[in-house]
C-alpha cells in the first residue's frame, strides 16, 4: 500500500491538531504508564520504558505531522505507507485513552458508546469536557476510517 488518504474538514483538522498539541505529551506518558513493564530487572525496565516513550512520541509526531500537512478543503491527510497508517492508528488510540482517563473518567463506558445516553449527559458537562468529548469522537471517527483503509475497505 503506497499511501493512505483520509479526508476531513479544515475545521476538524485544525481542532484536532490543536488538541493533539495539548494532549500529545500526556498521551505518550500514559502509553508508557499503561504498559506492563517487567520489574525484575531495573535496567531492563528502564530501557523498556525509554523505548516505549520514544515509540509513542514518534507515533504521535507522525499523527501531528499528518494533520499539520493536510491540504485542501476538505483537508486530505496523506500517510506515506501502511506502516505510517498503523503508527497513526496507535497514536489515535493513545490520545483517546488518555482523554478517557484524564478528562472524563466519571463517564461510564456504556454512556460513551450509547448516543442517547451521551445526548442526555453532554448538556450537564462543563465546556472543556464537551470539547474534549467532541475531539474524542472525531479522533474515533478518524480512527475508524483509517482502520477501514488499512483493512482494505473503501470507507473514509
DONU-958852 format. One record per atom (N, C-alpha, C): residue number from 1; residue in three letters; x, y, z. Coordinates in nm, 2 decimals, always signed. Layout:
# residues N
+-----+------+--------+--------+--------+
| seq | type |      u |      v |      w |
+-----+------+--------+--------+--------+
| NUM |  ala |      X |      Y |      Z |
...
+-----+------+--------+--------+--------+
***
This chain:
# residues 156
+-----+------+--------+--------+--------+
| seq | type |      u |      v |      w |
+-----+------+--------+--------+--------+
|   1 |  unk |  +0.09 |  -0.12 |  +0.00 |
|   1 |  unk |  +0.00 |  +0.00 |  +0.00 |
|   1 |  unk |  +0.09 |  +0.12 |  +0.00 |
|   2 |  unk |  +0.09 |  +0.20 |  -0.11 |
|   2 |  unk |  +0.19 |  +0.31 |  -0.12 |
|   2 |  unk |  +0.15 |  +0.43 |  -0.03 |
|   3 |  unk |  +0.02 |  +0.46 |  -0.01 |
|   3 |  unk |  -0.02 |  +0.57 |  +0.07 |
|   3 |  unk |  -0.16 |  +0.55 |  +0.12 |
|   4 |  unk |  -0.20 |  +0.62 |  +0.23 |
|   4 |  unk |  -0.33 |  +0.61 |  +0.28 |
|   4 |  unk |  -0.38 |  +0.76 |  +0.28 |
|   5 |  unk |  -0.50 |  +0.78 |  +0.22 |
|   5 |  unk |  -0.56 |  +0.91 |  +0.22 |
|   5 |  unk |  -0.69 |  +0.92 |  +0.30 |
|   6 |  unk |  -0.70 |  +1.02 |  +0.38 |
|   6 |  unk |  -0.82 |  +1.04 |  +0.46 |
|   6 |  unk |  -0.87 |  +1.18 |  +0.44 |
|   7 |  unk |  -0.99 |  +1.21 |  +0.44 |
|   7 |  unk |  -1.04 |  +1.35 |  +0.43 |
|   7 |  unk |  -1.12 |  +1.39 |  +0.55 |
|   8 |  unk |  -1.10 |  +1.51 |  +0.59 |
|   8 |  unk |  -1.18 |  +1.57 |  +0.70 |
|   8 |  unk |  -1.19 |  +1.72 |  +0.67 |
|   9 |  unk |  -1.28 |  +1.78 |  +0.74 |
|   9 |  unk |  -1.30 |  +1.93 |  +0.72 |
|   9 |  unk |  -1.17 |  +2.00 |  +0.77 |
|  10 |  unk |  -1.15 |  +2.12 |  +0.71 |
|  10 |  unk |  -1.04 |  +2.20 |  +0.76 |
|  10 |  unk |  -1.06 |  +2.24 |  +0.90 |
|  11 |  unk |  -1.18 |  +2.26 |  +0.95 |
|  11 |  unk |  -1.20 |  +2.30 |  +1.09 |
|  11 |  unk |  -1.17 |  +2.18 |  +1.18 |
|  12 |  unk |  -1.21 |  +2.06 |  +1.14 |
|  12 |  unk |  -1.18 |  +1.94 |  +1.22 |
|  12 |  unk |  -1.03 |  +1.92 |  +1.23 |
|  13 |  unk |  -0.96 |  +1.94 |  +1.12 |
|  13 |  unk |  -0.81 |  +1.92 |  +1.11 |
|  13 |  unk |  -0.75 |  +2.02 |  +1.21 |
|  14 |  unk |  -0.79 |  +2.15 |  +1.21 |
|  14 |  unk |  -0.74 |  +2.25 |  +1.30 |
|  14 |  unk |  -0.76 |  +2.22 |  +1.45 |
|  15 |  unk |  -0.89 |  +2.18 |  +1.48 |
|  15 |  unk |  -0.93 |  +2.15 |  +1.62 |
|  15 |  unk |  -0.85 |  +2.03 |  +1.67 |
|  16 |  unk |  -0.84 |  +1.92 |  +1.58 |
|  16 |  unk |  -0.77 |  +1.80 |  +1.63 |
|  16 |  unk |  -0.62 |  +1.83 |  +1.64 |
|  17 |  unk |  -0.57 |  +1.91 |  +1.55 |
|  17 |  unk |  -0.42 |  +1.94 |  +1.56 |
|  17 |  unk |  -0.40 |  +2.02 |  +1.69 |
|  18 |  unk |  -0.48 |  +2.12 |  +1.72 |
|  18 |  unk |  -0.47 |  +2.19 |  +1.85 |
|  18 |  unk |  -0.48 |  +2.10 |  +1.97 |
|  19 |  unk |  -0.57 |  +2.01 |  +1.97 |
|  19 |  unk |  -0.59 |  +1.92 |  +2.08 |
|  19 |  unk |  -0.47 |  +1.83 |  +2.09 |
|  20 |  unk |  -0.42 |  +1.79 |  +1.98 |
|  20 |  unk |  -0.31 |  +1.70 |  +1.98 |
|  20 |  unk |  -0.18 |  +1.76 |  +2.04 |
|  21 |  unk |  -0.16 |  +1.89 |  +2.02 |
|  21 |  unk |  -0.05 |  +1.97 |  +2.08 |
|  21 |  unk |  -0.06 |  +1.97 |  +2.23 |
|  22 |  unk |  -0.19 |  +1.97 |  +2.28 |
|  22 |  unk |  -0.21 |  +1.98 |  +2.42 |
|  22 |  unk |  -0.20 |  +1.83 |  +2.48 |
|  23 |  unk |  -0.26 |  +1.74 |  +2.42 |
|  23 |  unk |  -0.28 |  +1.60 |  +2.48 |
|  23 |  unk |  -0.16 |  +1.51 |  +2.44 |
|  24 |  unk |  -0.09 |  +1.54 |  +2.33 |
|  24 |  unk |  +0.01 |  +1.45 |  +2.28 |
|  24 |  unk |  +0.12 |  +1.41 |  +2.39 |
|  25 |  unk |  +0.18 |  +1.51 |  +2.46 |
|  25 |  unk |  +0.28 |  +1.46 |  +2.56 |
|  25 |  unk |  +0.22 |  +1.38 |  +2.67 |
|  26 |  unk |  +0.10 |  +1.41 |  +2.71 |
|  26 |  unk |  +0.04 |  +1.33 |  +2.82 |
|  26 |  unk |  +0.00 |  +1.19 |  +2.76 |
|  27 |  unk |  -0.03 |  +1.18 |  +2.63 |
|  27 |  unk |  -0.07 |  +1.05 |  +2.57 |
|  27 |  unk |  +0.06 |  +0.96 |  +2.56 |
|  28 |  unk |  +0.17 |  +1.02 |  +2.53 |
|  28 |  unk |  +0.30 |  +0.95 |  +2.53 |
|  28 |  unk |  +0.33 |  +0.89 |  +2.66 |
|  29 |  unk |  +0.32 |  +0.98 |  +2.77 |
|  29 |  unk |  +0.35 |  +0.93 |  +2.90 |
|  29 |  unk |  +0.25 |  +0.83 |  +2.95 |
|  30 |  unk |  +0.12 |  +0.84 |  +2.91 |
|  30 |  unk |  +0.02 |  +0.75 |  +2.95 |
|  30 |  unk |  +0.04 |  +0.61 |  +2.89 |
|  31 |  unk |  +0.09 |  +0.61 |  +2.76 |
|  31 |  unk |  +0.11 |  +0.49 |  +2.69 |
|  31 |  unk |  +0.22 |  +0.41 |  +2.77 |
|  32 |  unk |  +0.32 |  +0.48 |  +2.82 |
|  32 |  unk |  +0.42 |  +0.41 |  +2.90 |
|  32 |  unk |  +0.37 |  +0.36 |  +3.03 |
|  33 |  unk |  +0.28 |  +0.45 |  +3.09 |
|  33 |  unk |  +0.22 |  +0.41 |  +3.22 |
|  33 |  unk |  +0.13 |  +0.29 |  +3.21 |
|  34 |  unk |  +0.06 |  +0.28 |  +3.10 |
|  34 |  unk |  -0.03 |  +0.17 |  +3.08 |
|  34 |  unk |  +0.04 |  +0.03 |  +3.06 |
|  35 |  unk |  +0.16 |  +0.04 |  +3.01 |
|  35 |  unk |  +0.24 |  -0.08 |  +2.97 |
|  35 |  unk |  +0.27 |  -0.16 |  +3.10 |
|  36 |  unk |  +0.27 |  -0.29 |  +3.08 |
|  36 |  unk |  +0.31 |  -0.38 |  +3.19 |
|  36 |  unk |  +0.46 |  -0.41 |  +3.17 |
|  37 |  unk |  +0.54 |  -0.32 |  +3.22 |
|  37 |  unk |  +0.69 |  -0.34 |  +3.21 |
|  37 |  unk |  +0.73 |  -0.43 |  +3.32 |
|  38 |  unk |  +0.81 |  -0.54 |  +3.29 |
|  38 |  unk |  +0.86 |  -0.63 |  +3.39 |
|  38 |  unk |  +0.95 |  -0.55 |  +3.49 |
|  39 |  unk |  +0.93 |  -0.58 |  +3.62 |
|  39 |  unk |  +1.01 |  -0.51 |  +3.72 |
|  39 |  unk |  +1.13 |  -0.59 |  +3.78 |
|  40 |  unk |  +1.15 |  -0.71 |  +3.73 |
|  40 |  unk |  +1.26 |  -0.79 |  +3.78 |
|  40 |  unk |  +1.39 |  -0.73 |  +3.77 |
|  41 |  unk |  +1.42 |  -0.67 |  +3.65 |
|  41 |  unk |  +1.55 |  -0.61 |  +3.62 |
|  41 |  unk |  +1.53 |  -0.46 |  +3.60 |
|  42 |  unk |  +1.58 |  -0.38 |  +3.70 |
|  42 |  unk |  +1.56 |  -0.23 |  +3.68 |
|  42 |  unk |  +1.62 |  -0.17 |  +3.56 |
|  43 |  unk |  +1.73 |  -0.22 |  +3.51 |
|  43 |  unk |  +1.79 |  -0.17 |  +3.39 |
|  43 |  unk |  +1.71 |  -0.20 |  +3.27 |
|  44 |  unk |  +1.66 |  -0.32 |  +3.26 |
|  44 |  unk |  +1.58 |  -0.37 |  +3.15 |
|  44 |  unk |  +1.45 |  -0.29 |  +3.15 |
|  45 |  unk |  +1.39 |  -0.27 |  +3.27 |
|  45 |  unk |  +1.26 |  -0.20 |  +3.28 |
|  45 |  unk |  +1.28 |  -0.05 |  +3.24 |
|  46 |  unk |  +1.39 |  +0.01 |  +3.28 |
|  46 |  unk |  +1.42 |  +0.15 |  +3.24 |
|  46 |  unk |  +1.44 |  +0.16 |  +3.09 |
|  47 |  unk |  +1.51 |  +0.06 |  +3.03 |
|  47 |  unk |  +1.53 |  +0.06 |  +2.88 |
|  47 |  unk |  +1.40 |  +0.04 |  +2.81 |
|  48 |  unk |  +1.32 |  -0.05 |  +2.86 |
|  48 |  unk |  +1.19 |  -0.07 |  +2.81 |
|  48 |  unk |  +1.10 |  +0.05 |  +2.81 |
|  49 |  unk |  +1.10 |  +0.12 |  +2.92 |
|  49 |  unk |  +1.02 |  +0.24 |  +2.94 |
|  49 |  unk |  +1.06 |  +0.35 |  +2.84 |
|  50 |  unk |  +1.20 |  +0.37 |  +2.83 |
|  50 |  unk |  +1.25 |  +0.46 |  +2.73 |
|  50 |  unk |  +1.21 |  +0.43 |  +2.59 |
|  51 |  unk |  +1.22 |  +0.30 |  +2.55 |
|  51 |  unk |  +1.18 |  +0.26 |  +2.42 |
|  51 |  unk |  +1.03 |  +0.28 |  +2.39 |
|  52 |  unk |  +0.95 |  +0.25 |  +2.49 |
|  52 |  unk |  +0.81 |  +0.27 |  +2.47 |
|  52 |  unk |  +0.78 |  +0.42 |  +2.46 |
|  53 |  unk |  +0.85 |  +0.51 |  +2.54 |
|  53 |  unk |  +0.82 |  +0.65 |  +2.53 |
|  53 |  unk |  +0.87 |  +0.71 |  +2.40 |
|  54 |  unk |  +0.98 |  +0.66 |  +2.34 |
|  54 |  unk |  +1.03 |  +0.70 |  +2.21 |
|  54 |  unk |  +0.93 |  +0.66 |  +2.10 |
|  55 |  unk |  +0.88 |  +0.54 |  +2.11 |
|  55 |  unk |  +0.79 |  +0.49 |  +2.01 |
|  55 |  unk |  +0.66 |  +0.56 |  +2.01 |
|  56 |  unk |  +0.60 |  +0.59 |  +2.13 |
|  56 |  unk |  +0.48 |  +0.66 |  +2.15 |
|  56 |  unk |  +0.49 |  +0.80 |  +2.10 |
|  57 |  unk |  +0.60 |  +0.87 |  +2.13 |
|  57 |  unk |  +0.63 |  +1.00 |  +2.09 |
|  57 |  unk |  +0.64 |  +1.01 |  +1.94 |
|  58 |  unk |  +0.71 |  +0.91 |  +1.88 |
|  58 |  unk |  +0.73 |  +0.91 |  +1.74 |
|  58 |  unk |  +0.60 |  +0.89 |  +1.66 |
|  59 |  unk |  +0.51 |  +0.80 |  +1.72 |
|  59 |  unk |  +0.38 |  +0.78 |  +1.65 |
|  59 |  unk |  +0.29 |  +0.91 |  +1.66 |
|  60 |  unk |  +0.30 |  +0.97 |  +1.78 |
|  60 |  unk |  +0.22 |  +1.10 |  +1.79 |
|  60 |  unk |  +0.28 |  +1.21 |  +1.70 |
|  61 |  unk |  +0.41 |  +1.21 |  +1.68 |
|  61 |  unk |  +0.47 |  +1.30 |  +1.58 |
|  61 |  unk |  +0.42 |  +1.28 |  +1.44 |
|  62 |  unk |  +0.41 |  +1.15 |  +1.40 |
|  62 |  unk |  +0.36 |  +1.12 |  +1.27 |
|  62 |  unk |  +0.22 |  +1.17 |  +1.25 |
|  63 |  unk |  +0.13 |  +1.15 |  +1.36 |
|  63 |  unk |  -0.01 |  +1.19 |  +1.35 |
|  63 |  unk |  -0.01 |  +1.35 |  +1.34 |
|  64 |  unk |  +0.07 |  +1.41 |  +1.43 |
|  64 |  unk |  +0.07 |  +1.56 |  +1.43 |
|  64 |  unk |  +0.12 |  +1.61 |  +1.29 |
|  65 |  unk |  +0.22 |  +1.55 |  +1.24 |
|  65 |  unk |  +0.27 |  +1.60 |  +1.11 |
|  65 |  unk |  +0.17 |  +1.57 |  +1.00 |
|  66 |  unk |  +0.10 |  +1.46 |  +1.00 |
|  66 |  unk |  +0.00 |  +1.43 |  +0.90 |
|  66 |  unk |  -0.12 |  +1.53 |  +0.91 |
|  67 |  unk |  -0.16 |  +1.57 |  +1.03 |
|  67 |  unk |  -0.27 |  +1.67 |  +1.04 |
|  67 |  unk |  -0.22 |  +1.80 |  +1.00 |
|  68 |  unk |  -0.10 |  +1.84 |  +1.04 |
|  68 |  unk |  -0.05 |  +1.97 |  +1.00 |
|  68 |  unk |  -0.02 |  +1.99 |  +0.85 |
|  69 |  unk |  +0.01 |  +1.88 |  +0.78 |
|  69 |  unk |  +0.04 |  +1.89 |  +0.64 |
|  69 |  unk |  -0.08 |  +1.87 |  +0.55 |
|  70 |  unk |  -0.20 |  +1.84 |  +0.61 |
|  70 |  unk |  -0.32 |  +1.81 |  +0.53 |
|  70 |  unk |  -0.35 |  +1.94 |  +0.45 |
|  71 |  unk |  -0.38 |  +1.92 |  +0.33 |
|  71 |  unk |  -0.42 |  +2.04 |  +0.24 |
|  71 |  unk |  -0.55 |  +2.02 |  +0.18 |
|  72 |  unk |  -0.61 |  +2.13 |  +0.14 |
|  72 |  unk |  -0.74 |  +2.13 |  +0.07 |
|  72 |  unk |  -0.86 |  +2.15 |  +0.16 |
|  73 |  unk |  -0.97 |  +2.16 |  +0.09 |
|  73 |  unk |  -1.10 |  +2.17 |  +0.17 |
|  73 |  unk |  -1.20 |  +2.08 |  +0.09 |
|  74 |  unk |  -1.23 |  +1.96 |  +0.14 |
|  74 |  unk |  -1.19 |  +1.91 |  +0.27 |
|  74 |  unk |  -1.04 |  +1.88 |  +0.27 |
|  75 |  unk |  -0.98 |  +1.88 |  +0.39 |
|  75 |  unk |  -0.84 |  +1.85 |  +0.41 |
|  75 |  unk |  -0.81 |  +1.71 |  +0.39 |
|  76 |  unk |  -0.71 |  +1.68 |  +0.31 |
|  76 |  unk |  -0.67 |  +1.54 |  +0.28 |
|  76 |  unk |  -0.55 |  +1.51 |  +0.36 |
|  77 |  unk |  -0.56 |  +1.41 |  +0.45 |
|  77 |  unk |  -0.45 |  +1.36 |  +0.53 |
|  77 |  unk |  -0.38 |  +1.25 |  +0.45 |
|  78 |  unk |  -0.26 |  +1.26 |  +0.41 |
|  78 |  unk |  -0.19 |  +1.16 |  +0.34 |
|  78 |  unk |  -0.08 |  +1.09 |  +0.42 |
|  79 |  unk |  -0.09 |  +0.96 |  +0.44 |
|  79 |  unk |  +0.01 |  +0.89 |  +0.51 |
|  79 |  unk |  +0.09 |  +0.81 |  +0.41 |
|  80 |  unk |  +0.23 |  +0.82 |  +0.41 |
|  80 |  unk |  +0.31 |  +0.77 |  +0.30 |
|  80 |  unk |  +0.30 |  +0.62 |  +0.28 |
|  81 |  unk |  +0.26 |  +0.54 |  +0.38 |
|  81 |  unk |  +0.26 |  +0.39 |  +0.37 |
|  81 |  unk |  +0.18 |  +0.33 |  +0.48 |
|  82 |  unk |  +0.17 |  +0.20 |  +0.47 |
|  82 |  unk |  +0.09 |  +0.13 |  +0.57 |
|  82 |  unk |  +0.15 |  +0.14 |  +0.71 |
|  83 |  unk |  +0.28 |  +0.13 |  +0.72 |
|  83 |  unk |  +0.35 |  +0.14 |  +0.85 |
|  83 |  unk |  +0.31 |  +0.28 |  +0.92 |
|  84 |  unk |  +0.31 |  +0.38 |  +0.84 |
|  84 |  unk |  +0.27 |  +0.51 |  +0.90 |
|  84 |  unk |  +0.12 |  +0.51 |  +0.94 |
|  85 |  unk |  +0.04 |  +0.44 |  +0.86 |
|  85 |  unk |  -0.10 |  +0.43 |  +0.89 |
|  85 |  unk |  -0.12 |  +0.36 |  +1.03 |
|  86 |  unk |  -0.05 |  +0.25 |  +1.05 |
|  86 |  unk |  -0.06 |  +0.17 |  +1.18 |
|  86 |  unk |  +0.00 |  +0.26 |  +1.29 |
|  87 |  unk |  +0.10 |  +0.33 |  +1.27 |
|  87 |  unk |  +0.16 |  +0.42 |  +1.37 |
|  87 |  unk |  +0.05 |  +0.53 |  +1.41 |
|  88 |  unk |  -0.02 |  +0.58 |  +1.31 |
|  88 |  unk |  -0.12 |  +0.68 |  +1.34 |
|  88 |  unk |  -0.24 |  +0.62 |  +1.41 |
|  89 |  unk |  -0.27 |  +0.49 |  +1.38 |
|  89 |  unk |  -0.38 |  +0.42 |  +1.45 |
|  89 |  unk |  -0.35 |  +0.41 |  +1.59 |
|  90 |  unk |  -0.22 |  +0.37 |  +1.62 |
|  90 |  unk |  -0.18 |  +0.35 |  +1.76 |
|  90 |  unk |  -0.18 |  +0.49 |  +1.83 |
|  91 |  unk |  -0.14 |  +0.60 |  +1.77 |
|  91 |  unk |  -0.14 |  +0.73 |  +1.83 |
|  91 |  unk |  -0.28 |  +0.77 |  +1.86 |
|  92 |  unk |  -0.37 |  +0.75 |  +1.77 |
|  92 |  unk |  -0.51 |  +0.79 |  +1.79 |
|  92 |  unk |  -0.56 |  +0.71 |  +1.91 |
|  93 |  unk |  -0.53 |  +0.58 |  +1.92 |
|  93 |  unk |  -0.57 |  +0.51 |  +2.04 |
|  93 |  unk |  -0.52 |  +0.56 |  +2.17 |
|  94 |  unk |  -0.39 |  +0.60 |  +2.16 |
|  94 |  unk |  -0.32 |  +0.66 |  +2.28 |
|  94 |  unk |  -0.39 |  +0.79 |  +2.33 |
|  95 |  unk |  -0.42 |  +0.87 |  +2.23 |
|  95 |  unk |  -0.48 |  +1.00 |  +2.26 |
|  95 |  unk |  -0.62 |  +0.98 |  +2.32 |
|  96 |  unk |  -0.70 |  +0.89 |  +2.25 |
|  96 |  unk |  -0.83 |  +0.87 |  +2.30 |
|  96 |  unk |  -0.83 |  +0.81 |  +2.44 |
|  97 |  unk |  -0.75 |  +0.71 |  +2.47 |
|  97 |  unk |  -0.74 |  +0.65 |  +2.60 |
|  97 |  unk |  -0.70 |  +0.76 |  +2.70 |
|  98 |  unk |  -0.61 |  +0.84 |  +2.67 |
|  98 |  unk |  -0.56 |  +0.95 |  +2.76 |
|  98 |  unk |  -0.68 |  +1.05 |  +2.79 |
|  99 |  unk |  -0.75 |  +1.09 |  +2.69 |
|  99 |  unk |  -0.87 |  +1.17 |  +2.71 |
|  99 |  unk |  -0.97 |  +1.10 |  +2.80 |
| 100 |  unk |  -0.99 |  +0.97 |  +2.77 |
| 100 |  unk |  -1.09 |  +0.90 |  +2.85 |
| 100 |  unk |  -1.05 |  +0.89 |  +3.00 |
| 101 |  unk |  -0.92 |  +0.87 |  +3.02 |
| 101 |  unk |  -0.87 |  +0.85 |  +3.16 |
| 101 |  unk |  -0.86 |  +0.98 |  +3.23 |
| 102 |  unk |  -0.83 |  +1.09 |  +3.16 |
| 102 |  unk |  -0.79 |  +1.21 |  +3.23 |
| 102 |  unk |  -0.90 |  +1.32 |  +3.23 |
| 103 |  unk |  -0.98 |  +1.33 |  +3.12 |
| 103 |  unk |  -1.08 |  +1.44 |  +3.11 |
| 103 |  unk |  -1.22 |  +1.40 |  +3.15 |
| 104 |  unk |  -1.26 |  +1.28 |  +3.12 |
| 104 |  unk |  -1.39 |  +1.24 |  +3.16 |
| 104 |  unk |  -1.39 |  +1.09 |  +3.22 |
| 105 |  unk |  -1.32 |  +1.07 |  +3.32 |
| 105 |  unk |  -1.31 |  +0.93 |  +3.38 |
| 105 |  unk |  -1.44 |  +0.89 |  +3.44 |
| 106 |  unk |  -1.53 |  +0.99 |  +3.48 |
| 106 |  unk |  -1.65 |  +0.95 |  +3.55 |
| 106 |  unk |  -1.76 |  +0.91 |  +3.46 |
| 107 |  unk |  -1.74 |  +0.93 |  +3.33 |
| 107 |  unk |  -1.85 |  +0.89 |  +3.23 |
| 107 |  unk |  -1.83 |  +0.74 |  +3.21 |
| 108 |  unk |  -1.94 |  +0.67 |  +3.23 |
| 108 |  unk |  -1.93 |  +0.52 |  +3.21 |
| 108 |  unk |  -1.90 |  +0.49 |  +3.07 |
| 109 |  unk |  -1.83 |  +0.38 |  +3.04 |
| 109 |  unk |  -1.80 |  +0.34 |  +2.91 |
| 109 |  unk |  -1.93 |  +0.32 |  +2.82 |
| 110 |  unk |  -2.03 |  +0.26 |  +2.88 |
| 110 |  unk |  -2.15 |  +0.23 |  +2.81 |
| 110 |  unk |  -2.22 |  +0.37 |  +2.76 |
| 111 |  unk |  -2.20 |  +0.47 |  +2.84 |
| 111 |  unk |  -2.26 |  +0.60 |  +2.80 |
| 111 |  unk |  -2.18 |  +0.66 |  +2.69 |
| 112 |  unk |  -2.05 |  +0.64 |  +2.68 |
| 112 |  unk |  -1.97 |  +0.69 |  +2.57 |
| 112 |  unk |  -2.00 |  +0.62 |  +2.44 |
| 113 |  unk |  -2.05 |  +0.50 |  +2.45 |
| 113 |  unk |  -2.09 |  +0.42 |  +2.33 |
| 113 |  unk |  -2.24 |  +0.43 |  +2.29 |
| 114 |  unk |  -2.32 |  +0.49 |  +2.37 |
| 114 |  unk |  -2.46 |  +0.50 |  +2.35 |
| 114 |  unk |  -2.50 |  +0.64 |  +2.32 |
| 115 |  unk |  -2.54 |  +0.67 |  +2.20 |
| 115 |  unk |  -2.57 |  +0.81 |  +2.16 |
| 115 |  unk |  -2.68 |  +0.87 |  +2.24 |
| 116 |  unk |  -2.78 |  +0.80 |  +2.28 |
| 116 |  unk |  -2.90 |  +0.85 |  +2.36 |
| 116 |  unk |  -2.85 |  +0.89 |  +2.50 |
| 117 |  unk |  -2.77 |  +0.80 |  +2.56 |
| 117 |  unk |  -2.72 |  +0.83 |  +2.70 |
| 117 |  unk |  -2.63 |  +0.95 |  +2.69 |
| 118 |  unk |  -2.55 |  +0.96 |  +2.59 |
| 118 |  unk |  -2.45 |  +1.07 |  +2.58 |
| 118 |  unk |  -2.52 |  +1.20 |  +2.56 |
| 119 |  unk |  -2.63 |  +1.20 |  +2.48 |
| 119 |  unk |  -2.70 |  +1.32 |  +2.45 |
| 119 |  unk |  -2.77 |  +1.38 |  +2.58 |
| 120 |  unk |  -2.81 |  +1.29 |  +2.67 |
| 120 |  unk |  -2.86 |  +1.34 |  +2.79 |
| 120 |  unk |  -2.75 |  +1.39 |  +2.89 |
| 121 |  unk |  -2.64 |  +1.33 |  +2.88 |
| 121 |  unk |  -2.53 |  +1.37 |  +2.97 |
| 121 |  unk |  -2.45 |  +1.49 |  +2.93 |
| 122 |  unk |  -2.43 |  +1.51 |  +2.80 |
| 122 |  unk |  -2.35 |  +1.62 |  +2.75 |
| 122 |  unk |  -2.39 |  +1.76 |  +2.79 |
| 123 |  unk |  -2.52 |  +1.79 |  +2.80 |
| 123 |  unk |  -2.55 |  +1.93 |  +2.84 |
| 123 |  unk |  -2.51 |  +1.96 |  +2.98 |
| 124 |  unk |  -2.49 |  +1.86 |  +3.06 |
| 124 |  unk |  -2.45 |  +1.88 |  +3.20 |
| 124 |  unk |  -2.30 |  +1.89 |  +3.22 |
| 125 |  unk |  -2.23 |  +1.86 |  +3.12 |
| 125 |  unk |  -2.08 |  +1.87 |  +3.13 |
| 125 |  unk |  -2.03 |  +2.01 |  +3.11 |
| 126 |  unk |  -1.92 |  +2.04 |  +3.18 |
| 126 |  unk |  -1.85 |  +2.17 |  +3.16 |
| 126 |  unk |  -1.80 |  +2.18 |  +3.01 |
| 127 |  unk |  -1.79 |  +2.30 |  +2.97 |
| 127 |  unk |  -1.75 |  +2.33 |  +2.83 |
| 127 |  unk |  -1.62 |  +2.25 |  +2.79 |
| 128 |  unk |  -1.52 |  +2.25 |  +2.88 |
| 128 |  unk |  -1.40 |  +2.18 |  +2.85 |
| 128 |  unk |  -1.42 |  +2.03 |  +2.82 |
| 129 |  unk |  -1.50 |  +1.97 |  +2.90 |
| 129 |  unk |  -1.53 |  +1.83 |  +2.88 |
| 129 |  unk |  -1.61 |  +1.81 |  +2.76 |
| 130 |  unk |  -1.70 |  +1.89 |  +2.72 |
| 130 |  unk |  -1.78 |  +1.88 |  +2.60 |
| 130 |  unk |  -1.68 |  +1.89 |  +2.48 |
| 131 |  unk |  -1.59 |  +1.98 |  +2.48 |
| 131 |  unk |  -1.49 |  +2.00 |  +2.37 |
| 131 |  unk |  -1.40 |  +1.87 |  +2.36 |
| 132 |  unk |  -1.35 |  +1.82 |  +2.48 |
| 132 |  unk |  -1.27 |  +1.70 |  +2.48 |
| 132 |  unk |  -1.35 |  +1.58 |  +2.43 |
| 133 |  unk |  -1.47 |  +1.57 |  +2.46 |
| 133 |  unk |  -1.56 |  +1.46 |  +2.42 |
| 133 |  unk |  -1.58 |  +1.47 |  +2.27 |
| 134 |  unk |  -1.60 |  +1.59 |  +2.21 |
| 134 |  unk |  -1.61 |  +1.61 |  +2.07 |
| 134 |  unk |  -1.49 |  +1.56 |  +2.00 |
| 135 |  unk |  -1.37 |  +1.60 |  +2.05 |
| 135 |  unk |  -1.24 |  +1.56 |  +1.99 |
| 135 |  unk |  -1.23 |  +1.41 |  +2.01 |
| 136 |  unk |  -1.26 |  +1.35 |  +2.12 |
| 136 |  unk |  -1.26 |  +1.21 |  +2.14 |
| 136 |  unk |  -1.34 |  +1.14 |  +2.03 |
| 137 |  unk |  -1.46 |  +1.19 |  +2.00 |
| 137 |  unk |  -1.54 |  +1.13 |  +1.90 |
| 137 |  unk |  -1.48 |  +1.15 |  +1.76 |
| 138 |  unk |  -1.43 |  +1.27 |  +1.73 |
| 138 |  unk |  -1.37 |  +1.30 |  +1.60 |
| 138 |  unk |  -1.24 |  +1.21 |  +1.58 |
| 139 |  unk |  -1.16 |  +1.20 |  +1.68 |
| 139 |  unk |  -1.05 |  +1.11 |  +1.67 |
| 139 |  unk |  -1.09 |  +0.96 |  +1.65 |
| 140 |  unk |  -1.20 |  +0.93 |  +1.71 |
| 140 |  unk |  -1.26 |  +0.79 |  +1.69 |
| 140 |  unk |  -1.31 |  +0.77 |  +1.55 |
| 141 |  unk |  -1.37 |  +0.87 |  +1.49 |
| 141 |  unk |  -1.42 |  +0.86 |  +1.35 |
| 141 |  unk |  -1.30 |  +0.85 |  +1.26 |
| 142 |  unk |  -1.20 |  +0.93 |  +1.28 |
| 142 |  unk |  -1.07 |  +0.93 |  +1.20 |
| 142 |  unk |  -1.01 |  +0.79 |  +1.21 |
| 143 |  unk |  -1.01 |  +0.74 |  +1.33 |
| 143 |  unk |  -0.95 |  +0.60 |  +1.36 |
| 143 |  unk |  -1.03 |  +0.50 |  +1.28 |
| 144 |  unk |  -1.16 |  +0.50 |  +1.29 |
| 144 |  unk |  -1.24 |  +0.40 |  +1.21 |
| 144 |  unk |  -1.21 |  +0.41 |  +1.06 |
| 145 |  unk |  -1.21 |  +0.53 |  +1.01 |
| 145 |  unk |  -1.18 |  +0.55 |  +0.87 |
| 145 |  unk |  -1.04 |  +0.49 |  +0.83 |
| 146 |  unk |  -0.95 |  +0.52 |  +0.92 |
| 146 |  unk |  -0.81 |  +0.47 |  +0.89 |
| 146 |  unk |  -0.80 |  +0.32 |  +0.90 |
| 147 |  unk |  -0.87 |  +0.26 |  +1.00 |
| 147 |  unk |  -0.87 |  +0.12 |  +1.01 |
| 147 |  unk |  -0.94 |  +0.05 |  +0.89 |
| 148 |  unk |  -1.04 |  +0.11 |  +0.84 |
| 148 |  unk |  -1.11 |  +0.06 |  +0.72 |
| 148 |  unk |  -1.02 |  +0.07 |  +0.60 |
| 149 |  unk |  -0.94 |  +0.17 |  +0.59 |
| 149 |  unk |  -0.85 |  +0.18 |  +0.48 |
| 149 |  unk |  -0.74 |  +0.08 |  +0.49 |
| 150 |  unk |  -0.68 |  +0.07 |  +0.61 |
| 150 |  unk |  -0.58 |  -0.03 |  +0.63 |
| 150 |  unk |  -0.62 |  -0.17 |  +0.61 |
| 151 |  unk |  -0.75 |  -0.19 |  +0.64 |
| 151 |  unk |  -0.81 |  -0.32 |  +0.62 |
| 151 |  unk |  -0.85 |  -0.35 |  +0.48 |
| 152 |  unk |  -0.84 |  -0.25 |  +0.39 |
| 152 |  unk |  -0.87 |  -0.26 |  +0.25 |
| 152 |  unk |  -1.01 |  -0.22 |  +0.21 |
| 153 |  unk |  -1.09 |  -0.17 |  +0.31 |
| 153 |  unk |  -1.23 |  -0.12 |  +0.27 |
| 153 |  unk |  -1.21 |  +0.02 |  +0.21 |
| 154 |  unk |  -1.32 |  +0.06 |  +0.14 |
| 154 |  unk |  -1.31 |  +0.19 |  +0.08 |
| 154 |  unk |  -1.40 |  +0.29 |  +0.15 |
| 155 |  unk |  -1.39 |  +0.29 |  +0.29 |
| 155 |  unk |  -1.47 |  +0.38 |  +0.37 |
| 155 |  unk |  -1.37 |  +0.49 |  +0.41 |
| 156 |  unk |  -1.42 |  +0.61 |  +0.44 |
| 156 |  unk |  -1.33 |  +0.72 |  +0.49 |
| 156 |  unk |  -1.33 |  +0.83 |  +0.41 |
+-----+------+--------+--------+--------+
***
